[in-house]
Amino acid sequence: MKSAPGAGLDDLLAQIRGCRECAPHLAHIPRPVIQASASVRLAIAGQAPGTRVNATGLPFNDASGDRLRQWMGIGRETFYDATKIATVPMGFCFPGLDPKGGDLPPRRECAPLWRDRVFAQLPKLELILLVGQYAQRWHLGQRREKNLTETVRAWRSYLPQMLPLPHPSWRNTGWLKKNPWFEAECLPELQRRVAALTD
C-alpha cells in the first residue's frame, strides 16, 4: 500500500512527540514542541521551549514569540499555520531553569537524534530562520562569524537558504539598541521573504 504524501513526516512527528530521551535529566515530564508539514517553504530554527510554551504546547507562545512575529511582519494565524511555517527548535523540550531563573541551554540529546530526519521530510523548504546562537552553530558550522553579532551582521551572505537572527527575548533589548542596523536593514528583507514564502 502506497503511503500518502506527508505520511513519513506524520509518523516522525508522532515519534518526536512521544520521545522521552531526556526524561532522566529533567525535573518535569518532557513535552516535545514542534510544528511542521511537508508543504512548508519557511522554517524557524529556535532554541528550546520556555515555561509558557511548555505549558501550552504552542511554539513561541510568549513575549519572545510576539517580538518574533513583529519582526516577521505576520500575525498568530499565519505563524501557527503548520502548512506555511515549521518551527523546529534545537531542543524540543523545555530544558528547565538555571539558578538565576533563566532557561537552560537546549538538551544535547535532541538535535543529533531528530534534526536531520525532520529537515529531510521538508522537501519544499526554501529558507530557515536561525534564531539565536545554538541554531546558528548547528546549521552554519564553520560558516559562522566569531560571535552572534557578527554572524547576524553577515546575514546577506547566508541567503537564500538561511537567515540568522538574534533571539527575540526581552533580554536582548539592549542588543537591539546597540545594533540599529538590524531593524533598519535586516528586518525589511526578512519581512519581504516571509511574505513571499507564506503567501
N, C-alpha and C positions, 0 to 999 in steps of 0.2 A: 504494500500500500504506500503510495507516494505521500510524503509529508507536505502539509500546507505551507505556503510561504510564511516565514517567521516562526515556524514551529520549533526550529532549533534554538532560537533566541528565547522563546517562551519557556522551553524546558530549562535553559540555562538560568533564566531569571528565577524560576521556581527553586532551582538548586541553590542559588545565591541567597534567596530569602530564607531558606531553611538552614543555611550554614551556621555552624556553632564552633568553628575552628578556634576563635579567640576567646571562647567562653571561660576557659580556666584562668584567664588573665584579667577578666572584668569583674567588677563588683555588682554588675547588673546583668539582666538577661540580654543577650545580643539581639538587636533588631536591625538587620541589614536594610539600608535605604538606597534604592536605585530606581531610575526611570529610563526606559529605553523602548524603542520599537525599530523594526527593520527599515522603516521608511525615513528615519531622521537624516537630515543633512547637517545638523548642528549638534555638537555635544559640549557639555560643560564638565571639565575635569576639576573637581574641587578637592577639598582636604578630607574632612570626615564630618558626619552629623554632630551637631551640638545638642544640648539638652532639650531644646524645644523641638528640634527635628526628630530626635529620638522619641519624644513623647507623641508626636503627631504622625510620624512616618512619611512626612512630606519634605522633600529636599529643599533646602534654603527657605524654610518656613519660619523666618526670623528677621531681625533687623538687617543682618548681612544680606539676606535674600532681597529685602526691599531695596537696598542700595544697588545690588547687582542688577535687579530688574530695571532700575532707573538708568544705570549705565548702559544697559542693552536697549533701552527705549521700548520696552514691552510691559504688558500687564500680566497679572497672575494667570489669566485664561490661556494666553499663548505659552507662558512659561511652563504650565503644568499639563500642556497637551503633549502626551508622550509620543504622538505621531510626528511632532515637529522638533522637539528638543529632548535629548538624552542628558541625564545627569549621572555621571559615573565618578563618584569620589574616589580618592586614593584608598580610603578605608571605608567600607560600607556601614560599619557600626560606630556608635558613639564610643570613643576611647576612654572616657572618664575625665575627671578634673585633676589638675595639679594642685599642690598645696596653696597656691595663691588664687585658686578659683578659675583659672584659665583652662581651656581644653588641652588635653594631652595630644601629642602627635598621633597621626593615624597608625593603627596597628600594622606591623610589618608583614603579618601573615597574608593579608588580603590581596595586595597588588599582584604578587607573583602567582597566586592561586587562581585569580579570576580575570585580571585585566586584559591580557592578550585575547582570551576567549571571548570576552564581551565585544571588544572592538572588531574582532573577526566576523561578528554577526551583524555589523552595521555597514552593509555594502554601499549605501548611498551617502555615507558621511563625507562632508567636504571640509568642515572646519571644527577644530577643537579649541575651546577657550580654556587656557591653562590658568586656573585661579589659585595663585599662591605658589610658594617655593617647592612644596612637595610634588605637585603635579608637573611643575617645570623641570624638576630634577629627573623625574621618570621619563617624560616624553621628549625632552630636549637633550638630555645626557650631556655630552661634551660640547654641544652647540650652545649651552648656556653661557652667559657672561659671568663675571666674577661674583655678582650678587643679584638679588631680585630687582633692585632699582635699575641696574644696567641691562638686565635681561628684558624688563618691560620697556625700557627706553629704546631697545633694539627691535621693537615689535614688528617693524616693517620687514625685517629680514627673515621672519618665520612664516610670513604669509605665502601662499594662500591656505596652507594646511593647518597652521596653528597660530594662536594669538595669545601671548602671555599677559596676564593681568595681576595687579596686586590683590590680596584678599580684601573683600569689601567690608570687613569688620570695622566697627567704630574705633577700634584700637589703631587703625591706620588713617584716621582723620588727619593727624599731623603729617603723615607721609604725603597725603594729597595736597596739603597746603605748601609743602616744600617742593612739590613737583607739579606745578600748574600745567606743564606741557601735556600731562596725561589727559586731563579733561579737555584741553584745547585741541590736541592733535589726535590722540588715540581714540577717544570716545566717539567722535563723529564717524570715524571709519568703522568702529565696532558696530554702531547703530545701523550704518548703511548695510553692512554684511549680514547682520542679524535679520534685518527687514527682508533682504533678498532671499535668505535661506529658510525663512519661516512663512513666506507668503503663501 
